[in-house]
Amino acid sequence: MTRTTAIPETVTLHVPFRVVKRGGRKEMLLPEDATQPRRADNTLLKALARAFRWKRMLESGEFATIAELAEREGIAPSYMTRVLRLTLLAPGIIQEILDGRQRPEVTLARVLEPFPVEWEQQ
């Protein structure tokens, strides 16, 4: 009885992807037509939560000024102002961030840059 050992065939698989930075870490991004589970960007989520929390604290009168609140939080007033602007994002953009469906270019660094206040232009 002769025994032959099967030699496995070599299979090469090509998967196009690119590496993007999200929240200070690198993430593999597959092509748009590839299905992939979405993951929320925790850095963006945290910034949104802080922005709306700070807005509520200012509107309630708990703090009279951004400078006063920034001092209590131990951060620079200029940074707090930039983060507070996130409350002016269009509801659709906020929902995409909450659902983890935002486009790859929507990062914290990018949304902290000046953007149009009008929702249609965002």
C-alpha positions in Angstrom: 0.0 0.0 0.0 1.5 3.3 -1.1 0.7 6.4 0.8 1.0 9.8 -0.8 1.2 13.0 1.1 -0.8 15.8 -0.4 1.0 19.0 -0.8 -1.1 21.9 0.1 -1.6 24.5 -2.6 -0.6 28.0 -2.0 -3.4 30.5 -2.0 -2.8 34.2 -2.3 -5.5 36.5 -1.1 -5.4 40.2 -1.9 -7.3 42.5 0.4 -7.2 46.2 -0.4 -7.1 48.5 2.7 -5.6 51.6 4.0 -4.5 52.6 7.5 -6.0 55.7 9.1 -5.5 57.4 12.4 -8.5 57.6 14.7 -8.3 59.0 18.1 -4.5 58.5 18.3 -4.5 54.9 17.2 -4.2 53.3 13.8 -7.1 51.5 12.2 -7.4 49.4 9.1 -10.0 50.8 6.7 -11.5 48.4 4.1 -13.0 49.6 0.8 -16.5 51.1 1.0 -18.1 48.1 -0.8 -16.7 45.7 1.8 -18.9 45.0 4.7 -17.3 45.7 8.0 -18.7 46.2 11.5 -18.7 49.8 12.6 -17.0 50.9 15.8 -17.7 54.1 17.5 -14.7 56.4 17.9 -14.4 56.7 21.7 -12.4 59.9 21.5 -15.1 61.6 19.5 -17.9 60.2 21.7 -16.1 61.5 24.9 -15.6 64.9 23.4 -19.3 65.1 22.4 -20.4 64.0 25.8 -18.1 66.6 27.4 -19.4 69.4 25.1 -23.0 68.7 25.9 -22.3 68.4 29.6 -20.4 71.7 29.7 -23.2 73.4 27.7 -25.8 72.2 30.1 -23.7 73.4 33.1 -23.3 76.9 31.5 -27.0 77.1 30.5 -28.2 76.1 34.0 -26.2 78.9 35.5 -24.0 76.6 37.5 -21.1 78.4 36.0 -21.3 82.0 34.7 -18.5 81.9 32.2 -16.5 79.5 30.1 -13.3 80.7 31.9 -14.8 79.8 35.3 -15.9 76.3 34.1 -12.5 75.7 32.3 -10.7 76.5 35.6 -12.9 74.1 37.5 -12.2 71.4 34.8 -8.5 72.1 34.8 -8.3 72.8 31.0 -7.6 75.8 28.9 -10.6 78.0 28.0 -9.6 78.0 24.3 -9.8 74.2 24.3 -13.1 74.2 26.0 -14.5 76.7 23.5 -13.4 74.4 20.6 -15.0 71.4 22.2 -18.2 73.3 23.0 -18.5 74.1 19.3 -19.3 70.4 18.8 -22.8 71.1 20.1 -23.3 73.1 16.9 -22.8 70.1 14.6 -25.7 69.0 12.5 -27.9 66.4 14.2 -27.2 64.0 11.3 -23.4 64.2 11.9 -23.9 63.7 15.6 -26.0 60.6 15.0 -23.4 59.2 12.6 -20.7 59.7 15.3 -22.9 58.0 18.0 -23.6 55.1 15.6 -20.0 54.7 14.5 -21.0 55.5 10.9 -19.0 58.7 10.5 -16.7 59.0 7.5 -13.0 58.2 8.2 -12.0 61.8 7.9 -14.3 62.7 10.8 -11.8 62.7 13.6 -11.6 64.7 16.8 -8.8 66.8 15.4 -10.8 67.5 12.3 -14.1 68.5 14.1 -12.2 70.8 16.5 -11.2 72.9 13.5 -13.5 75.7 12.6 -16.6 74.6 10.6 -19.7 76.3 9.2 -22.4 76.8 11.8 -25.1 76.3 9.1 -26.0 72.6 9.1 -26.5 72.4 5.4 -22.9 73.5 4.8 -21.4 71.0 7.3 
